[in-house]
Amino acid sequence: MSERVTISVKDHIADVRFNRPEKMNALDAAQIDAIVEAGEKLAAMEGIRAIVLSGEGKAFCAGLDMGSFAASAAAAVEENKGSESSPLASTLCERTFGNANKYQHIVLLWRKLKAPVIAAIHGPCIGGGLQFASAADIRVVAPDAKMSIMEMRWGLIPDMGSYTTWRSFVRDDILRELTYTNRIFTGEEGRELGFVTHLSDDPHAKAMEIAAEIASKHPQAVQIAKDLINKLPDMNEDEILMMESAGQDKVSRTPNQVEAVMAFMQKRTPNFTD
């Protein structure tokens, strides 16, 4: 797999790192392809119970690589001279990954992974970087991290699927202000705004601690709970109640569920199977 993204696995935890530190893990075409490849590899891996997503170097992800983006945009404009339509319009509107385009898929695939994803954020977490972080189940952020819905600075809107995630944890008026103004806020303020689960001076260490706790639980129960939480915004009460019941039916009295009870009663570490 491309070294633009690295994956190491220990004790059922995948430690995934954006690995373009010389560019603060900014997104060019090769980085986007590497992130998709990493996500698809994780989806196919057995025995992964938790995932920690972080960035090497001084940043989580500084968003678009503007040098690369400007060059490709200029080339597209030159190629489409005389046309009244946007050179990107046909590409962006193509549903090449189910109900999403490639740029939405690259973010939402992290939300769709069976195992919970914990984002460990330090330094700049800007634009597309914040959209990646927003797809995680849990966000552990350094107090001095710099975060922003940055797209309006470039005359763009956020278009990597994050409206589907932000609606579940960001208040409406706050989302509007941050989107319209693209102002930068710290990790500390981000906790008040709804973007941050935990503050930590060592986000990666704290994220690994949470991942270890999750990895110690009944893996199928965690996966079913995540799937239910993912679907909450789109379900009515009847659908939620039925999904609760169906999920409980899948895990109740299974060997792993019995093991969870026995391990607790015997005061020992459970031995689950994947």
C-alpha positions in Angstrom: 0.0 0.0 0.0 1.2 3.6 -0.6 3.3 5.0 2.1 1.2 8.1 2.0 -0.9 6.4 4.6 0.5 3.8 7.0 -1.4 1.1 9.0 0.0 -0.9 11.9 -2.1 -3.4 13.9 -1.6 -4.6 17.5 -4.0 -6.1 20.0 -6.9 -5.6 17.5 -6.3 -1.9 17.2 -5.3 -0.4 13.8 -3.0 2.6 14.1 -3.6 4.6 10.9 -1.5 7.7 10.0 -1.6 10.2 7.2 2.0 10.2 6.1 2.8 13.3 4.1 4.4 15.4 6.9 6.3 17.7 4.6 3.0 19.0 3.3 1.2 18.8 6.7 -0.7 15.8 5.2 -2.5 18.1 2.7 -4.7 16.4 0.1 -3.5 16.0 -3.5 -4.7 13.4 -5.9 -2.2 10.8 -4.7 -3.0 11.4 -1.1 -6.8 11.0 -1.8 -6.1 7.7 -3.6 -4.0 6.5 -0.7 -6.7 7.3 1.9 -9.3 5.5 -0.1 -7.0 2.5 -0.5 -6.3 2.5 3.3 -10.0 2.7 4.2 -10.9 -0.2 1.8 -8.1 -2.3 3.2 -9.3 -1.7 6.7 -12.9 -2.7 5.7 -11.6 -6.0 4.5 -9.3 -6.8 7.5 -10.5 -9.3 10.1 -10.1 -8.8 13.8 -10.0 -5.0 13.8 -12.0 -3.8 16.8 -10.9 -0.1 17.0 -9.1 2.3 14.7 -7.0 5.4 15.6 -6.6 7.9 12.8 -3.9 10.6 13.1 -1.4 12.6 11.1 2.4 12.4 11.1 4.4 15.5 11.6 3.0 18.9 12.7 -0.6 18.4 11.5 -3.6 16.1 11.4 -4.5 17.3 7.9 -4.2 20.8 6.5 -6.9 20.3 3.9 -6.5 20.7 0.1 -3.0 21.0 -1.3 -3.7 24.3 -2.9 -0.7 24.2 -5.2 -1.9 20.9 -6.7 -5.5 22.0 -6.7 -4.8 25.3 -8.5 -2.7 23.6 -11.2 -5.4 21.0 -11.9 -8.2 23.6 -11.8 -6.3 25.8 -14.3 -5.7 22.9 -16.6 -9.4 22.0 -16.4 -10.5 25.6 -17.2 -8.1 25.7 -20.2 -9.4 22.4 -21.5 -13.0 23.6 -21.2 -12.6 27.0 -22.8 -15.8 28.0 -24.6 -18.0 25.8 -22.5 -20.7 27.4 -20.3 -20.6 24.5 -17.8 -18.2 24.0 -14.9 -15.4 21.7 -15.8 -15.8 19.8 -12.5 -19.6 19.6 -12.6 -20.0 16.3 -14.4 -17.3 14.7 -12.2 -18.8 15.9 -8.9 -22.3 14.9 -9.7 -21.4 11.4 -10.8 -22.4 8.8 -8.1 -19.4 6.5 -8.4 -19.5 5.1 -4.9 -23.2 4.2 -4.2 -24.9 7.5 -3.3 -21.6 9.4 -3.2 -18.9 10.8 -5.4 -15.2 10.0 -4.8 -14.6 13.0 -2.6 -17.6 12.2 -0.4 -16.6 8.5 -0.2 -13.1 9.3 1.0 -14.6 10.8 4.2 -17.7 8.7 4.7 -15.9 5.4 4.3 -14.4 6.1 7.8 -17.9 6.4 9.3 -19.0 3.2 7.6 -16.2 1.0 8.8 -17.5 -1.6 11.2 -15.0 -0.7 14.0 -15.2 2.6 15.8 -12.8 5.2 14.5 -11.0 7.6 17.0 -9.4 10.7 15.4 -6.3 12.0 17.3 -5.9 15.6 16.2 -3.0 18.0 16.7 -1.9 21.1 14.7 -3.9 22.2 11.7 -7.1 20.3 11.1 -8.5 22.4 8.3 -11.1 22.0 5.5 -10.9 18.4 4.3 -8.9 17.5 7.4 -11.8 18.6 9.6 -14.2 16.7 7.4 -12.1 13.5 8.0 -12.2 14.1 11.7 -15.9 14.7 11.6 -16.5 11.2 10.2 -14.8 9.6 13.2 -16.9 8.2 16.1 -14.7 10.1 18.7 -12.4 13.1 18.4 -9.5 13.6 20.8 -8.0 17.0 20.2 -5.0 19.0 21.4 -6.2 22.2 23.1 -4.1 24.3 20.7 -5.1 22.5 17.5 -6.3 24.8 14.7 -9.6 23.8 13.2 -11.8 25.4 10.5 -14.5 24.7 7.9 -12.1 26.4 5.5 -13.8 25.9 2.1 -15.4 29.4 1.8 -12.0 31.0 1.7 -11.5 29.4 -1.7 -15.0 30.2 -2.9 -16.2 26.6 -2.3 -18.6 24.9 0.0 -17.8 21.8 2.1 -18.5 18.9 -0.2 -17.0 15.8 1.3 -20.1 14.4 2.9 -19.7 16.2 6.2 -23.2 17.8 6.3 -24.4 14.3 7.0 -22.1 14.0 10.0 -22.2 17.6 11.3 -26.0 17.5 11.6 -25.7 15.0 14.5 -23.3 17.0 16.7 -23.1 20.7 15.7 -25.8 23.2 16.5 -27.5 24.7 13.4 -26.5 28.3 14.0 -22.9 27.4 14.9 -22.5 25.3 11.7 -23.9 28.2 9.7 -21.5 30.8 11.2 -18.4 28.5 10.8 -19.3 27.6 7.2 -20.0 31.2 6.1 -17.0 32.8 7.8 -14.4 30.0 7.6 -12.9 31.3 10.9 -10.3 29.2 12.7 -11.0 28.0 16.2 -8.9 26.1 18.7 -9.4 22.6 20.0 -10.4 24.1 23.3 -13.2 26.2 21.7 -14.1 23.2 19.5 -15.2 21.3 22.6 -17.7 24.1 23.4 -18.8 24.1 19.7 -19.4 20.3 19.6 -16.5 19.2 17.4 -14.4 17.7 20.2 -15.0 14.7 22.4 -11.9 15.0 24.6 -9.1 17.5 25.0 -5.6 16.0 25.6 -2.0 17.3 25.4 -1.2 13.9 23.9 -4.2 13.1 21.6 -2.7 10.0 20.1 -1.9 8.4 23.5 -5.4 9.2 24.8 -7.0 7.9 21.5 -5.0 4.6 21.9 -6.2 4.4 25.5 -9.9 4.7 24.4 -9.3 2.3 21.5 -7.9 -0.3 24.0 -11.0 0.0 26.1 -13.3 -0.5 23.1 -11.2 -3.4 21.8 -11.8 -5.1 25.2 -15.6 -5.3 24.6 -17.7 -7.8 22.7 -16.7 -6.9 19.1 -20.0 -7.8 17.4 -22.0 -5.8 20.0 -19.8 -2.7 19.4 -20.3 -3.0 15.7 -24.1 -3.3 15.9 -24.2 -0.4 18.3 -22.2 1.7 15.9 -24.4 0.8 13.0 -27.5 1.8 15.0 -26.0 5.1 16.1 -25.0 5.8 12.5 -28.5 5.4 11.3 -30.3 7.3 14.1 -30.7 10.6 12.1 -32.6 8.9 9.3 -34.9 6.7 11.4 -38.2 7.3 13.0 -39.1 5.9 16.5 -40.6 2.6 15.1 -37.5 1.9 13.1 -35.2 2.7 16.0 -37.1 0.3 18.3 -37.1 -2.5 15.8 -33.4 -2.1 15.0 -32.6 -2.2 18.8 -34.5 -5.4 19.1 -33.0 -7.0 16.0 -29.5 -6.0 17.1 -30.0 -7.4 20.6 -31.3 -10.6 19.1 -28.1 -11.0 17.1 -25.8 -10.8 20.2 -27.8 -12.1 23.1 -26.7 -15.6 24.4 -24.0 -15.9 21.8 -20.6 -17.3 23.0 -19.1 -13.8 23.1 -22.0 -12.4 25.1 -21.7 -15.3 27.6 -18.0 -14.7 27.7 -18.5 -11.0 28.6 -20.7 -12.0 31.6 -18.4 -14.8 32.8 -15.3 -12.7 32.5 -16.9 -9.9 34.6 -18.1 -12.4 37.2 -14.7 -14.1 37.4 -12.8 -10.8 37.4 -10.6 -11.7 34.4 -9.9 -10.3 30.9 -12.5 -11.6 28.4 -11.3 -13.7 25.5 -13.6 -12.8 22.6 -13.5 -14.3 19.1 -13.9 -12.2 15.9 
